[in-house]
Amino acid sequence: MKPIYNLDKIKFATDGPTFEKAVGLYEKGKVMRFKEELNGFLATVSGTKPYSVYVDRRQYDQGDCDCYLGQNNTLCKHMVAVAIYAAMDGKPLANEDRELIDGPTCSGKLGEMEEEKLAEIKRTIAAAMKYIKAYSGPSRTWFAYQGSLSEGCARLSKIVSDLPVSRQAAKILVEMLLRLDKKICNGGVDDSDGTVGGFIEEVVIVLEEYVRLNPECIKSFEDLCGKSTCFGWEEPLVKIFDDKS
């Protein structure tokens, strides 16, 4: 019985320190006596003492652990380690599996993408965008909603950081930023804690780096001219375009 979630879900939806500690437990063989239950997974995780852990099959952050955090309804490294074991079926992690992306960065690699690759990138962006959705729930679901926004931005950060620097990629990023802006301004996204806005500003910095590596990328900023965004993030890019025109 496989879990509904996969390793990407665990990685992008868990805070970095907890994920790293969970990976350490998993790779050191601390997840023991793993077994499947009807609706989840049971295991013993070795720590300062053996901890009894249960993780749900559908939602990796739902379950129980008899450590201090688990007893206070907080997702702990022991639960995440068991979820990783379930998702990976006990198999080794690759380097990419362990890699955490702390915000979008410029890859620094110049290159064009073929049409098939472009289409794939657009599909993965669209999939990540689904986590950045409107909020209309009660206050008790607020933290889960913020978690969804964070996960969407984490997934998008991975995509951005892997892109080769080119006018193609710059255009994709500009389109993505405009879609995110529309979600905040008119799509009901509640970004009061600045998760999405902060991501947008970081991508603008990535695009400024694109220009330093490949001035052709400036042409992609034309789509921002005459636009009025929710907090003026486009202004540095429009200025670059105007200065070079």
N, C-alpha and C positions, 0 to 999 in steps of 0.2 A: 504494500500500500504506500504510494508516494504522497508526499504533501502537496497541497494545492499551490503553495508558494515555491519559488526557486531561490538560488543563492543571490541573484540580483535584487530580489525583493527584500531579502534580509539585509543586504549591504546598504542599499540606498535608503532604507527606512529606519535604520538603527544609527544612533549617534556614534561618531568615530571611535572614541575611547572604548565604549562597550563592545563594538564589533571587533576591534583589535584584540581585546582581552579574550573574547570568545574564540577567536581564531587561534590564539595561543593555547587555550584549553583543548581545543579540537586537535590541533596538530601535535600536542604533547601526549595524546592518548588518554586524556582525563575523562572523556565520555565513555562510560563503561556500562555493561549490562543493558545495552540499548535494546528495546523491544517495541513492537507495534501493538497498539491497542485499537479498539473499534473506531475511535474518533481522534486518535492522536498517538503520541509516542512517550514512552517512559524510559528513564535512564538514571544512572547514578553518576554524578559529576564529582570528581575528586578535587577538593580545595583545601581550606584549613581543616575541613572534615568532609566526609562523604555527604553530598547533598542529593536528596531525592527530587527529581525534576520531572514534570509533565508538561508537554507542549502540544497544543491543539494542531490538528491536521490542516485546518483551513486558515488559521491566523497564527503565525508564529509567535506573536506577542501576547497570545492568550494561553494561560496555563498556570502552573504553580511550581514554586521552588521553596524549600524550607530554609533558605538563607534569609538574612535580615531584609534585603531589598524585596525578595519574593513575598515575604510575609507582610510587606507593606504595599503590596500591589504595584510594585515597580519592576519594569522589565530588567532582568539581571543578566550578567554574562553567562551564567549557567544555562538559562533558558535558551539564549541565543546559540550557545555551543551545541545544544541538543538539536535545535532547529537546523543548524549547519550540517550536522551529522545526518539528519533526515533528508535534507535537500541533496546532499552529496553522496548519500548511500555509503558513507564511511570512506569514500575515495579521497586521494590527496588533492589539495588545492593547487592550482597553478598560480604563478606570480600575479597574473592579472586578476585572479579571484581575490587576492589579498589587498590589492591596490585600492586606496581610498582617494577620492577626488575632493579636495577642499576648495570648491569653487572652480569656475571656468578659467582655463589658462590658454595661452597661445602655444600651439605645438612647436612653432618655430620651423616647421618643415614646409618648404614650397612644393606645390604640385597641383595638377588638375585632376579632377575626378571624372571617370566615365559615367555615362548616363545611368547605367544600372546602379552604380554606387550612389549617385545623386538621389535616385529614387528611394534607395534603401535608407539613406540619411533622413529624407523627408518623412518616411514612414516611422522611423524611430522617434523623430521629434514629435510627430502627431501623437504617438503612443504616450510619450512622456507628458505632453500637454494635458492629457486627460486627468492627471493628478492635480492640476491647477484649475480648480473648478469653483463654481459659485457656492457661497455659504448661506444656508437658510435654516440650519438646524438649531436646536435648543442650546443653551449655554453649556450644558454638560458634555456636548460633543465638540467643544471648541478646540481642545488640545489634540484630539484625533484629526480635526480639520487642518490645524497647523502642521501636523505631521505629514498630511497629504501634500501640502504646499512644499514642505521641505524635501519630501521624496521626489516630487516633480522637478524641483530645481537641481537636486543632486543628479538625477538621471540626465537632465539637459546639460549639466556641467561636464559629465563624462563625454557626451556627444561632441560638445564644443571643443573640449581639450584634445580630442582625437583628430579633428579636421585638419587637413593640409591647408596652408595659407594660399588663397587664390581669390580671384574676383568671384568665382562661383560660390565659394564658401562664405565670402563677405555678404553676398546677396542673400544666401540662406539665413544668415544670422540677422540681417536687417529685417527680413520677413518675419522671423521668429520674434524679434523684439516688438514689432508692430502688433503681432497677434497677442503677445503678453500684455502690451499696453491696453489693447481693446478689452481684454479680460478684466483688467483692473478698473478701467474707466466705465465700461458699459456692461461687463459680463457678470457682475455680482461677486467677483472675487474680493474677499475681505483680507487685504494685505496690511492690516493695522500694525503688525509687528515688523513689517518691512522685508519679509523673506524674499518675495518676488522682486520688489523694487531694488533690493541690494544685489540680486542676481543680475538684473538688467544693467545696473551700473558697472558691474564687473565685466559683462560682455562688451559694453562700450569701450572699456579699457583694452580688451582683447582686440577689438576692431582698430583701435588706434595703433596697436602693435602691428596689426596686419599692414597698415599703411607704411610703416617704417620698413617692412620687409618687402612689400610689393605695392608700389604706388598705384597700380591699376585698380586696386580695391576701392580707391576713392570714388570711382564711378558708381559703385553700388549705393553710395550715400545719397544720390540724387532723389531716390524715392522718399527720403525724409524731408526734403525741402518743402516748405509750406505746410508741414504737419504741425499740429499742436498736441503734444503728448501730455500725459497726466501729471508729470513732474519735471518736464523739460530735459529729460535725459538725452534727447537727440541733439541738443545744441552744440556740444563739442564736435560731433560728426558733421553737422551742417556747416559749421565754421571751417572745418578742414576742406569740405567740398567747395565752399565759396572762395576760400583763399587760393585754391588751385585752378579755379575756373578762369 
